[in-house]
Amino acid sequence: MSDKRKRPIERPPAKTLRHKTKRNLCTATTTPVDDAAKTEVCELVGELPSLPIEPEMPKEEIVSVADSGGENNICRLPVAPTSSRWPANEALWESEERYRALVEGVDVGITFIDSALNIVTANRKQAEIVQSTPGELIGKKCYRAYEGRDEVCPHCPGLKAMASGCPAEIERIGQTDDGRVFAVHVKASPVFDQDGKATGFVEVVEDIRQRKQREREMAWLAKLPGANPNPVVSVARDGAILYRNEASRGLWQTWGCHEEGTLPPQWHQLALNSLRSGSVQQIECECGGRVFLLTFAPMLDTGCVNLYALDVTDRARAEEALQRAKEAAEAANCAKSEFLANMSHEIRTPMTAILGFSDLLQSTDLSRQERCEFLEGIHRNGKALLDLISDILDLSRIEADRLTLEKVDCPVQPIIDDVLSAVKVRAEQKGLSLKVEHRFPLPEKIYTDPGRLRQILVNMVGNAVKFTEHGEVCLTLRCLGEAGKAAQMQFAVSDTGIGIPADQIDKLFQPFTQVDGSASRRYGGTGLGLAISKRLAKALGGDMEVTSEPGKGSTFTVTIDAGSLKGVRMLQTPPVVPAESRESLPDVQPPILEGRLLLVEDDPDIQRIVRLLLRKMNVEVNVASDGRMGCDMAVKSRDEGKPYALILMDIQMPGMNGYEATRWLRQHDWPGHIVALTAHAMVGDREKCLAAGCDDYIAKPMIAAGLRNLLTRHLEQTAVPAIDVPHADGVPH
């Protein structure tokens, strides 16, 4: 029991009576009390509530009631003069119990606090809010028990209520000194005595921690649409705009909408469909040059639809680019497959002829004419294979940006004559007229690479002859530009051939691609010629174009830089090239070369061919079958005082290869010339040979004139100077 219950009370001698409570019948000892004792007893608030005194009762008594546990509880008890007091007390007790159940059953804290800010009583919910028990709270200062303060709260609603005589309320969020976080809504109502003086107040406290958490979440969610950089729009069923963030304004302008309050008609139906189906719907649309992914999300509880617009332009463009790249890769793979099939045909066809003529030459009963025809067939088909290899090497150099140009001042007419000479026989065999038209004035000479220009024109005129069955092929020359200034030369090749469909023209200049790549195609070829020619034209400062009409013919036009025409004579008539100035290889006598040569080559057939060719040039030659042997023979010749004047070094050999042998010789101070003789003819192979220490480079297969021309650059000669002949790759050196 509390200290207040144990205080002695002055009262008359007690008398014993039977007291009936709601729970049991207790034995009570009653003693009449005066008014002072009544006041003192009324202050006792604890286990048993006070009961109102009936007006008709003559007196009150203090009762000590023993409960079932044997503990006495002091209470004030009205005494009725008649036996009717027992039913009246029973009703009072039941009313008191209902009141207590009401106070304890509500989901808010209720506290009675006196004017000194002491807690008089508190229900269980209030104790739960502050994580305590009712017994621990009673008697404590409210500011200490509830907020852990040592002084009165400046925001105390109870003090405000007692001062104003009206209820006061606040919301309070804080933390006690023991770390407890609280969030409450407090409403304080003043309590008055009979004189109207405020004697305390009742606080009704609501725990609002969960509500505050929800408010914070809702506030955070409310900020999301506004902070979203993408448009967010909330739409009613009738298309009215309920909400839209700032980012949606730009979307409105992009869509070209002028009415601010409604969804554009083109999207209203989609919003309705989403709402009716209850499912999210998405659609991509393009507007104002941008691509948007629109998402319609129905809010079934509110009957509206949220529209989210995501700008996916970059992604869409990336997907389109990826798709185009995929299609291009597939087309390239298909083109390469067709190219390889055609390449196999182009290689196997001349190889079949070469092998067939070779087998026939082994026969002993051939006439001299047959042998000459077979040898011519072998030479012709061998040259066709060499041209094919040269095309592949040229394309490789161009694609790798390793093409080397040799620009010089050169006359145009000799190049034209060479081109016509190269295709004249084929044109005559088909009965075609081969013409040249000059659009004067024309420069006597231009600054360009004559070998590459000849290669372009031979390809253009050759193609025209190949694809023309009847009619003519005409090569037209004109100069573009003013005299004395940088100009361009234009060469146009027109034919009356089969023509090219408009949708196939773009394929003409793509490597590994032919207009007709099928197995049933009528015209042969690898499809590399025009691709190479266009790239060569660009390298020479111009371009190549084509116009065509199926069934009527085509015109291929190439332009190249002619260089400055300042001081160049402009012709008004075609120049005459003297016959004696034209190259005629069969009439040229081979030079007489001096010096001794070492051939380092592992292939017996190449050894024999080179040895026979050099013997015809009166050159002494020794042969080493690998790099190690070649190094030993070279050092031995130097030690004997008769070093070789030149070493022809194969590159790919077993054991010590040509690179290693050349480096070894240079490291051991070999002073003579070393020339790489190799089948390595791709881009960069020449540079690798020179970097290893070689002085020059010649690619297999080499022709006699090419080998002779190379030797004249490195060996002493006593006869006719070397002539300019085609290299193995078709380019003059």
Secondary structure, 3 states (H helix, E strand, C coil): CCHHHHCCCCCCCCEEEEEECCCCEEEEEEEECCHHHHHHHHCCCCCCCCCCCCCCCCEEEEEEEECCCCCEEEEEEEECCCCCHHHHHHHHHHHHHHHHHHHHHCCCEEEEEECCCEEEEECHHHHHHCCCCHHHHCCCEHHHHHHCCCCCCCCCHHHHHHHHCCCEEEEEEEECCCCCEEEEEEEEEEEECCCCCEEEEEEEEEECHHHHHHHHHHHHHHHHHHHCCCCEEEECCCCEEEEECCHHHHHHHHHCCCCCCECCHHHHHHHHHHHHHCCCEEEEEEECCEEEEEEEEEECCCCEEEEEEEECHHHHHHHHHHHHHHHHHHHHHHHHHHHHHHHHHHHHHHHHHHHHHHHHHCCCCCCHHHHHHHHHHHHHHHHHHHHHHHHHHHHHHHHCCCCCCCCEEEECHHHHHHHHHHHHHHHHHCCCEEEEEEECCEECEEEECHHHHHHHHHHHHHHHHHCCCCCEEEEEEEEECCCCCEEEEEEEEEECCCCCCHHHHHHHHCCCCCCCCCCCCCCCCCCCHHHHHHHHHHHCCCEEEEEEECCCEEEEEEEEEEEECCCCCEECCCCCCCHHHCCCHHHCCCCCEECEEEEECCCHHHHHHHHHHHHHCCCEEEEECCHHHHHHHHHHHHHCCCCCCEEEECCCCCCCCHHHHHHHHHHCCCCCEEEEEECCCCCCHHHHHHHHCCCEEEECCCCHHHHHHHHHHHCEECCCCCCCCECCCCCEC
